[in-house]
Amino acid sequence: MSLALVRARALEGLAAPEVTVEVHLANGLPAFSLVGLPDTEVREARDRVRAAIQSSQFEFPQRRITVNLAPADLPKEGGRFDLAIAVGILAASGQVAMARIDGLEFCGELSLTGDLRPVRGVLAAALAATRGGRGLVFPQGNAAEAALARRAQALPAASLLAVSAHLNGHTALQPLAEAGPPPAMAASAPDLADVRGQLQARRALEVAAAAGHSLLLFGPPGTGKSMLAQRLAGVLPPMSEDEAIEAAAVASIEGGFDVRGWGRRPFRAPHHSASAAALVGGGAVPRPGEISLAHRGVLFLDELPEFDRRVLESLREPLETGTITVSRARRRAEFPARFQLVAAMNPCPCGHHGDPLRACRCTPDQIARYRARLSGPLLDRIDLVVEVPALAPEAMLQAPAGEASAVVRARVQVARAVQLARQGCTNAELPAGEVERHCLPDAGGETLLRQAMQRLKLSARAYHRVLRVARTLADLAGAGRPGAAHIAEAIQYRRSLDSR
């Protein structure tokens, strides 16, 4: 009887819980049993591992093999356990030395030839292995993302044969040099200078970027709503290293990590036919949705009323908390979702309500039903509601080119630096208990805010959001406290769609 213990990592949201791969060889008729709540992909590892071991010129034991993936109540999915299972079989059969296995964890999918193929979530596994004080052996194709984990003992390998040579002391795997994260690539977002006119919308875009406020643009077709939204990522400040690692970890779990996108703010624009699972995450094995893939970046929802209402309602909690918990019958996973929502919509089904250039063909009932697709609680969570009107041809032709994204981004960075120095987070992320401490207006602003609350019947949430926006306006202006002008502009952004 022979027994070998090898450590690996599963995936559960952004976490990578430790899994102990126990390989037991016993006498009896040849058999290969795999237990420990594996899914179909993991059970299929039996055939991949057998072929990979034989192709690597090792002997596959003709004995009764039992592989247990502990803990037994943690579901395991994917081909990430192939390498750990193969190493365990080789160690239990005495073909590789066990001395070096204890300080390592193994992650990778095996091909039938013994080559290692990339898998999802290597960055999360590398970070977890580092916290556990062990090194990680993983496929060469995941080297770029594993290199992002600081202080990690990352050992990329091309094949099972290379891993075995390392464990037997013949040819050591070369650890990745700790060079730190790569330099951020130049921003590829379109330039804000392309947008002519629309000064109010440009101003709202700058305010939204300065503190991460959510923004709704509405107006007739062709007025520049989508152009403005697509340029928001270009005026956002660069991500910090921690933010970039968070975004890279989510992309790694989804399998879409690309080192060329390091340091760029994500920009996600799902189609309005997207399901709730596609938007917020889901599946039998929970996977991140668009709101998590947009973490620390921008989520753009064009044609907002065309989304299914139940899909839109699922955004309410993540907009408040910055996280999303996906619960299924046997699985539960939590993903980060600190995204900046930018939405665009027409004022009516035909799109020309209030357009001085074209007549609207919609009845009042049609307009009311169209706007009723957006619930009051969802609109209450949007900080800035801005009209993007149609411009007369003369105004469009005579309008000068607007400020470039770089100029606006410089002001946004200054405002964000002020916020981080004052309270440690952006104004949009400021907890409710800290709002009045950091956002309290002066006497004139307080008087105006009291009057607005009585006349507009603002909710407690709207009151806090007005204060946050006013604080952002004051930060952009370099003012110590929000004044009456800042409160008035913030209230202007809170006006309902029905009043426009």
N, C-alpha and C positions, 0 to 999 in steps of 0.2 A: 504494500500500500504506500502511495506517495501523495503528498499534498503540497500545493504551492499557493501563496497569496500574492496577488498583484493588485495595485490600486489604480482606479480610473475615476472619471468624473461624468456624472449625468448632467442633464440640463433641466432646470425648473425655473422658468422665467429668466431673469438675469443671473440667478444663482447657479452654481455648479456644485451640487452636493457630492460628497465623496462616495464612491462605490468600491467595495472590496470584491474582487473577482477571485473566488475560491475554486481551485481546480483539484479534483480528487481522482486518482487513478487506482482502480481496484481490479483484482482478477475476475474472470468471468468472460462471457461471450462479448465480443466487441460491440460497444454501443456508445452513443454520444448524447447525453441528456443535458439540457440547458434550462435552469430554473431561476427564479428570482423576479417574476413579473416582467418577462421580456415581451416586446411586441413582435410583429411579424418580421420586421427588418433585423431585429436582434436574433431571433430564432434562425433566420437564414444564415447567420454567421457560421453555423456548423459546416456548411458546404464550402464557404469562402475560406475559412481557416484551414480545413483539411487540404484543399488544393494549394493554398499559399505555402503551407509547411512542406508539402511534397515538392512543389516547384522550387523551393529554396534549398533543396538537397538535404532536408532533415527527414527523420523517420517519424511517421505519424503512428502513435502507439496503438497497437491492436489489443486494447484492453477496454474495460468499462470506464468511460470518462464521464464524470459529473462536474458540471460547471455551475456554480451558484453565484448570482449577482446580489450581494447584500448591500443595504437592507432589503428584505424581501417585499416590503410594502411600498417601495418607491418604484414607480413605473420607469422602465428603460426603453428608449427608442433610438433608432438610427443605427448606423454602422460604426459608431465611434468606439465600441467595445471590442472590435475585431482584434486589434493589436494586443490589447491586454489579455484576451483569451488565448491567443497564439503564444504569447510569452509565458503565460501560466502553464500551458500544456508542455512547452519545451522545458520549462524549469522543473515541473513535476516528473518528467521522464528523464531528467538528468542531462539534457542536451545543451542547456545554458546554465551558467552559474547563478546561484541565488544571492550571492554576496552583494551585488550592486542593485538588486531589485528594490530593496527596502527604501532607499532614498529617492525613488523615482515614481512617477505616475505615467500612464501610457494612454494615448488617445489617437485613434486613426482607423480608417477603413482599409481593408486589404483587398487587393485584386487577386485574381486566380493565379497570377504569376508571382505574387509576393510583394508587389510594389504597393506603396502607401498612397492612398488618395485623400485629398483634403476633406475635412468635415466641418460642420457648423459649430460655432461657439468655442473655438480654440482660445480666443482672448479671455473669455470668462473662465475657462479651465486653467489658463496660465496664471491669472490673478489669484484664483483659489488655491492652486498648488503652491504659489509663493507664500500665501498666508499660512499654509500648512507646513512650510519649511522643506518642501520637496521640489525636485526638478520635474520637468514635463518633457516626455518624448512624444513627438507629434509629426505629422507629414510635412515634408519640405514645402509643399504648396501653401501651407498656412504660416510660413515664416514671417511674412510681412506684418500680419496682425499680432502674432505672438511677440514680436519685437517691441510692441507698444507697452507691454507689461514691464514696468520698472522693477529692477532687482530680481527678475525671474531667471531661474536656471533653465533656459529654453534650449532643447536639444532636437533640432530638426533631423529627420531621417528620410531616406528615399525608399527604403525597402525593409522587409522583415530580416533579411540577411544582414543589413547594416546594423540593425538594432541588436541582433544576436552577436555580431562581432564586437560591439561595444560592451555587452554584458559579459562576454568571455574574455575581455581584456586584450583582444587582437588589434582592432582599429577603433579608436575612440571617436565618438560623435563630437563634432565641433560645436560648442555652444555659441548662440548668437551673441555678438558683441553688444554691450549695453550702450547704444549710441543715443538713446532717448527718442522721443517722437520725431518723425520727419518734419521739416518745415512745412507750414501750411501752403497749399497751392494758391495761386492767384485766383481771386473771385471771378467766377464765370457768369454771374448774373447780368442781365441786360442793364444798361445805364439809364438812370432816371432822367438824364438830359433828353432822352428821346420823346418824353411826354411834353407836349406843348399845352400851355394854359393849365386849367384845372388846379388853380392855386390852393383852393381849400382842401382838395383831396391830397395834394402833395404835402400840405401842412399836416394833415391827419396822418399820413404815412410816416412822417418824421416823428410825430408824437408817439405813434404806435411802436416804432423801432426803438425809441429812447428808453422805454420801460417794459416792452413786451406786452402791450395792451392788445386785446382782440379788436378787430376792425371789420365793419360791414360797409361795403360800397354798393350803392344802388343808383340806377339811372338807366336811360334808354340804351338800346344796343349800339355798340360802336363808339362809345364815349371815352373809352380808355380804362375801364374797370380792370380788365384782365392785365393790361399793360402795367398798371400801377402795382397790382398784386405781385406780378412776376419780378418786379424791381425791388420789392421789400428786402429780400435776402441780401441784395447788394449794398444796402445802407445799414444793415445790422453790424455791430462790432464783431471782430474775430472771436472765436470761441476760446475760452481758457483751456488749459490742458486737461483738467478734470472733465469739463463739458465735452471735449472732443473724444475722450476715452469712453464716456457714457454713450455718446452717439455711435462710436465705432463698435461697442459691445452689442448694442441692439442690432446693428447691421450684420455683425458676425453671427448672431443667433439666427437671423433670417437667411443667412447665406449670401448676402449681397455686399460684403465688405470689399472696398477698393481703396488701397492706400493712396491712390491719386486724389481721393476726396477727403483726405485727412484735413481737419481744421475748417472745412466748409460747413456753413449752416445748411442742414437738409432742407429741401423744398419738395413737398409732396402735393400732388394735385390729382386726387382720385376722381374718376368719372362719377356722375350723379347716379348711375345705376349700381354703385358699390353697395354690398350688403353690410349689415351691422358687424358681422365677423371680420369682413375685410377692413372695415374702418377702425374698429376698436380692438380687434384681435379675437381669436377663437380657434375652433377646431377641436377634434377629439384629443389631440395633443396640442395644448394651447400655444399659439404662435403670435408674435406681435403684429398688430394691425398698423394702419396708416398713421394713427395718432402717435404710436410709439416710434415708428420709423421717422417721424418728424420731430422727435425729441430734440430740444434745444434749437429747433429750426422753425420752419413755416409750414403750416397746413392750409392749403388754398382750396376752398370749396366754391367752385363756379356754379352758377345756376342753383343757388342754395335751395329755393322752394321745390326744385325738381327732385331732391333727395327724398327718400322715404322718411316719413315723419318719425317712425320708430328709430331709424338710423340716427337722425339728428338728435333725438332725445337722449341717446346713449352718450352724447358728448357733454351733457350737463355736469356730471360728477368729475370727469377728468379736467374740465376747465377750471374747476374749483381746487381740486386736490393735486393735480400734476401727476397722478398715477392712475393705472387701470388694473383692476383685479378680474381676471378671467376665471370663472369657476365652472367646472364640468362635473359629471357624476363621480369620476375617479381622479380628477386632476384639478389643481388650483395653481395659478401662476400670477405673479404681479409684475407688471412692466411699467417703466417710467413713461410719462406722457406729458412732459412740460413743453408743450408746443405753443406756437403763436398762431391763433386762428385768424385767417383773412378770408372773408366770404364776399361774393358778388351776386347781385340779383337784379332783375328788371322790376320796375314799379308795378307792372301789371302783366297779364298773359301776353298781350300783343307787344308790350315793351315801350309804348309811347305815351303813357299817362304823364301829363305835365310837360311833354315835349313841345316846344313852340314851333318846331319845324314840320312835324307830322301829327296828324289827328289820331287820337286813341279810339279804337273800335270796341272797347270793353265796357260792359255795363257796371254800375256800382257794385252789384252783387258778385260779379265775376272778379272784380278787383279785391273785394273783401275776402272771398273764398281763397284767392291766390295768396294773399298775405297771411291768411289764417293758417296756412301750412306751417308757419313758424310760430311756435308756442311762445307765450309771454315769458315763462321761466327761462327759455333759451335766449331770447332777446335781452332779458335782464342781465345776462352774463356777458354781453358784448359791450365793451367800454365805449367804442366810438362808432357812431352811425353817421355816414357822410354821403351826401348826394353828389353824384358825378353827372352834371347836366350836359345836354347836347350844346355844342358850341356852334355859333353861326360861322359860315365859311370865312367871312371877313376877319372875325376874331381869331380863328385858327391860323389863317395865313399870316396875320400881323403879329401873332404872339411870338415873343422871343424864345429862344431855347432856354429851358430851365436849368437849374443848378445840376451839376453832375453828381453822381452817387457818392464820389469820394468827398466832395465838399459837405454834403449832408451827413455822411458817415462820421466825419470829424466832429461835428456838433453832437451827434448821437453818442459817440464814445466819451466825450467830456461829461455829458449828462449822466451816463451810466456810471462813470467813475465816481461822481458825486454821490450817487445812490449807494453804491457798494461801500464807500467810505463811511457813509452816515449810518446805514442800517444793515449792511451785509447782504442785501438782495435787491432786486429791482423793485420798483414801486408796484408793479402788477403782482408780484409774489409776496408782498407785505402782508403778514397775518393780520386778521381783523383786530386783535388786541393791540397792535402797534400802529394802527392807522392814525388815530387821533394824536398819538405822541409825535409822529413825524410829519403828519399832513395837516395839522390844525391851521386854518387860515387866520389872517389878521382880522381886525374888528370889522372892516368893510366887507371882506369876503364872507365872514360868518353871518352878517346880517343878510347879505344876498342869498346865501345858501339856505337860511331859515325860510325866507320868502319863497324860494323855489320849491322847497320840500312841501310847503303848504299848498301852493298853486298846482304843482305838477304831480302831487301825491307820490313822491318817490319812496320806494321801498328801502328797508335798511341796507340791503345789498347795493341798491343804486346809490344810496348816500355814501357808502364806503368807496364805491367805484368813482364817483364824482371827485371825492377827496384825493384818491390815488392819481387820477388824471390831472387834477389841478396841481398836485405836487410835481408831476412830470413837467407840466407847462412852466412851473416856477424854476425847475432845475434847468430847463432849456434856456430860460431867460436869465439865469444866474441870480435869482431872487432867494432870499433867506426863507420867506414864508409865502404861501399862496395868497395873492391879493384878490380884490374884487374882479379884476380883468381875467385872472386865471380861472376863478370860479365860474364866471359868465361863459367863458369859452368851453369849459368842461361840461357845463349844463347844456350848451348848444349841441354837444355831441350826444347827449342823452335823449334828445327829442325822439319821440316814437315815430314809426313809419307813417302812422295815420295822420300825423300833423304836417306831413311834407307833401 
